[in-house]
Amino acid sequence: MARTRTPVVSGWFTEDAPDGGGFRLLGTRCTACTAVFFPREDAYCRNPHCPGGGELAEVPLSPRGRVWSYTDGRYRPPAPYVSDPATPWEPYTLVAVELEAEGMVVLGQAAPGVGVADLAVGMEVEVVGGVLNEDAGTPAIPATTGTVWTTWQFRPVGGAE
């Protein structure tokens, strides 16, 4: 049995964008006012100036943007977040990125190997697929069963995959 790749949040990204663009975040655009939303909005347009009457259509968002801000997480999160105290804590880097076309800021983790020393405000980055967590699988076959929880990450343009 193969490991199951499952998005952390269904419908927020795709690993195969319809325009052939590879990994992309997915938002929605109001057809009446052209406002774009991420996370996606499927019920109604949140723009208070929208004239109304539009529909919300799914759209792939910009694959690139510029670093708006960044920081690192050097502590284990408190409850209610689940964290195995027996596992050594690995610091991670959070990046706020202003998407190129939409002008909205999206928060996500930096790709593995990218730390705060590798980033600068205004630096161009791209959104890539990543792994948030992996279930251990079964004791008999731990490497081939279980779930790989996928998410989005940001890495500097020209960075290694």
N, C-alpha and C positions, 0 to 999 in steps of 0.2 A: 504494500500500500504506500502511495506517495504522500509526501507532506502536502497539506492543503494551504494554498496562499489565500489569505482572507484580508480584505481591507479593514483597517481599524474602524473607519466610518464609511459605510457603503454609500456610493454616489458622490463622494467628495473629490475623487480623482480617478483617472483611468491610466492604465499602463499602455494603452494602444489608442491614442487620440484619433478621431474620425478623419482628421486632415492629414494623417500620416506623421503627425508630430511626436509620436512616442509618448512618454509620460507627461501628463498634464493635469493640473488642478481643474475641477469642473465647477463652474458657477452658473448663475442664471441671469438672463438679461430681460428686462421688461420691454415689450414691443411698443408700448405707448410712450415711454420717456427715455428709453435706452439705458436706464440705471442698471449697473451690474452688481451682483451680490455674491459674496463668499463669506461664510458658508452659504451654500445654495439656499434659495427661498422658493418653495413650491406652493405656498398658499396665497400670497398677495404681495404687491409691490410695496416695499418699505419706504419708498421715496415720498415724503410728505407733499412734494410739489408735483407729483404725477397727476396728469389729467384723468387717469383711470381708463378702463376699457381695454387695457392691453393684456397680453398673455405673458407668462414667464417661460422662456425658452432656454434649454440647457446650452451652455457655450463653454468651449475649452478656453482657459485663461492663458495669459502670456507665459511662455516657457522661461522667460528671463525677467530680471528686475535688478534693482540696486539696493544695497544694504542701507536700511534706514536706521537701524540700531541693532545691537547684539549684546549678549551677556552669557555668563556661564552658570551652570547649576552645580554647585559643589557639595550639596547636602542631600541626604536621603529624604524624600518628601514624607511629611507626617501623615497619620491616618486622616482620611479614610483610604488613601492610596495604598495599594498592595505592593509590598516590597519585601523580598526575602532577606531577613537580617543576617542570614548565614552567607549570603553572596556579597563579595566585596563591592563597595559602591564605586561606580564609574562616573566621573563628572561628564557633563554633556554641554554643548553650546546651543543656545537659542538665538535665532536670527529673525529680525523683523525686516521684511523685504517689500519695497514698493514695486509692484508689478508694472512692467514697461508700458503696456497700452492702457490698462485700466486705471492706473494711478492709485490703486488701493493698497493698503499695507496688510500683508499676510504673515503670520507668525509660524515658524516651524523649527525643527532641529537642524543643525548643520550636519552634513554628511560625515560618516566616520573618518577620522583623521584630520578634520577641520576644527581648529580651536580658535579662541579669541585672538591669538597672535597672528592668525592667518587672515583675519578680516579687517576691513576698514569701512567707515561710513562712505557711501557712494560707490563702493566696489560693485562690479557687475557679477551677478550670480545666476545660476539656473536651477530650476526645480528638477529633482530626480527622485526616482523611487527608492525606498529604503525599507528596512526592517525595524519595527519597533520592539518586537518581542518574538520569541519562539517557544512554543510549548515543547516540553521534553519528549513527548511521545510515550511509547510503552517501554517498560524496563527490558523486555525481550529484544525490541528493535528500536532503540531511542533515536537513531539518526534518520530513520525513514518514515516515521509516522508523526502525527501531531499537526499543529497549525503554525504557520509562519504568518504573523500579523504585520501587514504592510502599511506603509504611510508615505508621506512626502518628506523630503529633506532638501536643503539648499547647499550648493557647493560653488566655489568660485569658478567663473567661466575659464575653461582651459584646464580645470583640475582633473586629476586622475579618477577613473571610475572605480 
